Amino acid sequence: MSYTYCMRKDTIHDEDGKRYTVYGIEAVNSKGKILESFPDIFFDRQEAKRFVNLCNENNLELIHLADVVEDALA
């Protein structure tokens, strides 16, 4: 695998202007280039961290990342 999955952190605002921290996943190559990125998947940091670790530990192929993210949202 020539990339690593990393957790990303973003701040979003709802209609009322309330701020929320959300977490997602990115695939990053050895030169630091982002190959694929999915923001705003989780509200819980630990859940996002477990998801990213699971993807790395199982050497998830990049082609399957979108499907795995979709399953995590379901």
N, C-alpha and C positions, 0 to 999 in steps of 0.2 A: 504494500500500500504506500503510495507516494504522497499521501496527505494525512492530516490529522483532524479529527473533529474537535472543535472548541466551543465552549459556551459563549454566547453573546448576551449582552445586557443592554436594554434600551429603556427609555422613559416615554410613556404615552400619556395622552390627556383625553379624558372623556368629554362629553358635550358640555358639562358644567365646569370644565377646567381642572378637575381633580387629576392629580398626577398618580401614575402607577408605574412600578418597575416591572418589566416583563423580560423573559429570557428565551433565547432561541439557540440555534446551532449553526455553526459554519464549518465548512470543509476548507482547510488551509494547506497549501502545498509547502514544501520545504523552504521555499524562498519567501514565504509569508503572503503569497497571493491568495485571495479568497476565491475558491472555485465555485462554491455554492453557499447560499446563506438563506436561512429561514428565521426571521424575527418573530417575536410575539407568539410563542407556542405555549409557554408556561408562565404562571404567576409565581410559582414556588421555586425558589432557587435550588433547593435540594433535589426536587423532582427533575429539574433541568440537568443538574449535574449527574444524576444517576443515568438519565437518558444518553447524555454525551459519552459517559464512561462505557455504557453498554454498546454503543456504536463502535467505539474504539476497541474494546475488548473482543468484539466479535468480527473485527475487520470488515465492517459493513462496506460493501462496494458503493461508490458514489452514485451509481445509476439507480440504486434502491432507496436513496435517502428520502426522496419526495414521498414515496409510498410509506416508509416508516414514520415520517412526520405526520402524514395523513392518518395513519393508524393511532398515533399518540393523541391526536386531537379528537378522535372518535370515542 
